[in-house]
Amino acid sequence: MNIQQPRACLAEPQAAGHSRRLIEAYPLALCLALALLMRLPVALFDNNFVAPDEIMQYIGQAHRLVYGSGPVPWEFQVGLRSWLIPGVLAGPVWLAKALGGSPHAGIVLVKVLLCCLSLTIVWCSFQWGRMYHGIRGGLIAGGLAALWPDLWLMAPHALEEALSAYALVPAAYFASRARQGGATHHVLTAGFLLGLSFVLREQLAPAIAIIGIYLCGRNIRFWLVGIGIACVPLLLAGGLDWLTWGQPFRSFWLNIYLNAVVGISSTSFGGSPLDFYPLMMLADWLWGSFVVLLFASRGARALPFVALAALSILAEHSLIPHKEFRFIFPAIALTVPMVGLGLAASWPRLAKLERILIGLFLLSGPFLSPLVPINLLMQTTSYQLSRELAQRHPCAVSIGIANGHFMPVTPIFSSANFTNGPYAPQTDAIIAPKNIGGIPPGFVRQSCVARNRGPFSGSVPQICYWIKRAGWCQEPKPPPPLELIFPHAARRFVIAGD
C-alpha cells in the first residue's frame, strides 16, 4: 500500500453523504471520549504543576487580573511576556469567582479548558488516519494520540509550549487538506493557526515556515491569502502589547533580545549539552523509542513536511543552551500522529498476535517511563502545603524556598502579599525548609511536606510553614514584593509604575 496517496473522495448523493458522516462521527467521538477519560482525572484530582512558569507566569497572572493580588515576576515587570495567555485563562478564573468558588475551583476550570483544547491533536490524528487509511486508520491514529502519555500528561498545564502545539498540529492538518483540494477555507484556517502558533511561541518560526511553504507551494493566491490571514493574530498580539505595555510587539522583540542576544536564559537558568533532548526522549519512551522511530519514519512518507517541521523544532532547540524537555512538546505533538499513520499502514499485514505485541511494546515504554510519576507528582506537595495555608487567609507570606522542585502556589491565595526572606516579623506566615534558622519569635510551625524530586531521588528535604499566634493583617504597609530571579540585564527595561 502506498500511504503517500490519500483515499479518493467519490461523489455521492446527499443522503448517502449524510449517513457516511454519521458513521464516521462515532469512531471520532470514541477517540475524543477516550482522550478525555485519560486527561480529565489529571485535571480534576491531581493538583500538580510541571514547571514554575505555569504557576508564576500564566495562572498566577490570570489570578492577579481577577483577584488583584499575587507576585509580579520579572518578565511582567519588563514587558517580556504577552498578556494573551493570562488574559484568556482569566476567563475561567473569573467565572469560578463569580459563581462563589475558591481560587482552587478557578484553577480546576482552567485545567479542564486546557484538556478540551488538547483534543485538537487527537482530532487531527484521527482525520489524518482516516484520510490515508479509512475509518480503521482514524481509530488507530486517533486512539494512539488519545492514549499517548506525553499528550495527556501535558494537557491540563498552562504552558505556551502546549498551547502552541494545539494550534500548530491543526495548522499542519489543514495545510495537507489545502494541498489536496485547494479549498480557500483550508488555506485561511491553516494560515491563521500558523500565525497564532508564532504568537504563542515565536521559537517555532522554522517549523511554521516549513508548514507555510508546504501550504502555499507555487500558488501565488495561497501565498497572498495565507500570509494575509497569518498577520491577523500577529497584529492583534502586537496591539495587545501596545495596550498593556505601551509599545507594539514589545514582548516579541524583547524576548529575542534578552534571551538570544543578551543570553539571559542560559546565564540565569543554566545550559545543557547538545544530546539533552535525544537522551530525554529515550528516558521518556524507553524501549518504545525504537518502535516510535520505525512507525514515525513510515508515517513520514505520507506527511514529509510534518516530519521536517518536527525535526526542525528538535534541531533548533538543541542549539539553544537553556533546555527543558517541555520546550520540544510541539515536536512530540507532531510526531505522535505520524506514528499512528505508520502503525495504520502496517496494520493490514500484521497478524492479530503481532498487533497486540507491537501495541504493548509501543505503549509500555512511555507508560512505564520514570517521567510519568515525576510529571504526576511535581509540585503536588507544594500545592498541598500552599492550599492548607491559603485556607487561613494570611495577608502577608514570606517565602524562604522557591525553585523547580517547590514553588509557592500563589494563585490559590485569594488575597495575599508575598515577600522573600529574611523573615520580617510583620508577615503572617513563613514558608521555608524545616531546619532553617532565623524564624522570628512568635511564629509556630504547622504542617511539613517532603519536597518533590521524583522517584529514586533518596531523602528529600522537608518544607514547612509557620504562622503567628495572633495579630494578623495589622500592618498597613505591605512587605517588599517577592523577587525570584531578576537578571541584571533586564533591569533597564522595567515598566514604570508596574
Secondary structure, 3 states (H helix, E strand, C coil): CCCCCCCCCCCCCHHHHHHHHHHHHHHHHHHHHHHHHHHHHHHHHCCCCCCHHHHHHHHHHHHHHHHCCCCCCHHHHHCCCCCHHHHHHHHHHHHHHHCCCCHHHHHHHHHHHHHHHCHHHHHHHHHHHHHHHHHHHHHHHHHHHHHCHHHHHHCCCCCHHHHHHHHHHHHHHHHHHHHHHCCHHHHHHHHHHHHHHHHHCHHHHHHHHHHHHHHHCCCHHHHHHHHHHHHHHHHHHHHHHHHHHCCCCHHHHHHHHHHHHCCHHHHHHCCCCCCHHHHHHHHHHCCHHHHHHHHHHHHCCCCHHHHHHHHHHHHHHHHCCCCCHHHHHHHHHHHHHHHHHHHHHHHHHCCHHHHHHHHHHHHHHHHHCCHHHHHHHCCHHHHHHHHHHHCCCCCEEEECCCECCECCCHHHCCCCEEEECCCCCCCCEEEEECCCCCCCCCEEEEEEEECCCCCCCCCCCEEEEEEECCCCCCCCCCCCCCCCCCCHHHHHHCCCCC
